[in-house]
Amino acid sequence: MGFYLRPEVVFSHYSYDSKADGDRTFSDETALLATFGYQYVHKRFLADFWVGGGYAFGTPSETYYHHGFELWHYFNSVNTNIALSFSIRLGFCF
């Protein structure tokens, strides 16, 4: 329970149907992230919140989402080398 900082390496490798031309498209992307979070436990209830950012490289998908991280495409700008991660996890401890 408390704050934490964790390093992460996230690898994403898949093929998908392209929205632009309907062809089968390949995506292969790796991200090196520094993740900062907070975990709270009350009796058996667990809440975990985190955000992360770092460097990405590889072949991005046209949606910039890679099942574990997202590439920067905000404020009318795109940078396929900036990776972002964020989540909220709720659950029960066993």
Secondary structure in CASP SS format (residue, H / E / C, confidence):
PFRMAT SS
TARGET T0000
AUTHOR 0000-0000-0000
METHOD secondary structure of the structure
MODEL  1
M C 1.00
G E 1.00
F E 1.00
Y E 1.00
L E 1.00
R E 1.00
P E 1.00
E E 1.00
V E 1.00
V E 1.00
F E 1.00
S E 1.00
H E 1.00
Y E 1.00
S E 1.00
Y E 1.00
D E 1.00
S C 1.00
K C 1.00
A C 1.00
D C 1.00
G C 1.00
D C 1.00
R E 1.00
T E 1.00
F E 1.00
S E 1.00
D E 1.00
E E 1.00
T E 1.00
A E 1.00
L E 1.00
L E 1.00
A E 1.00
T E 1.00
F E 1.00
G E 1.00
Y E 1.00
Q E 1.00
Y E 1.00
V E 1.00
H E 1.00
K C 1.00
R C 1.00
F E 1.00
L E 1.00
A E 1.00
D E 1.00
F E 1.00
W E 1.00
V E 1.00
G E 1.00
G E 1.00
G E 1.00
Y E 1.00
A E 1.00
F E 1.00
G E 1.00
T E 1.00
P C 1.00
S C 1.00
E C 1.00
T C 1.00
Y C 1.00
Y E 1.00
H C 1.00
H C 1.00
G C 1.00
F C 1.00
E E 1.00
L E 1.00
W E 1.00
H C 1.00
Y C 1.00
F C 1.00
N C 1.00
S C 1.00
V C 1.00
N E 1.00
T E 1.00
N E 1.00
I E 1.00
A E 1.00
L E 1.00
S E 1.00
F E 1.00
S E 1.00
I E 1.00
R E 1.00
L E 1.00
G E 1.00
F E 1.00
C C 1.00
F C 1.00
END
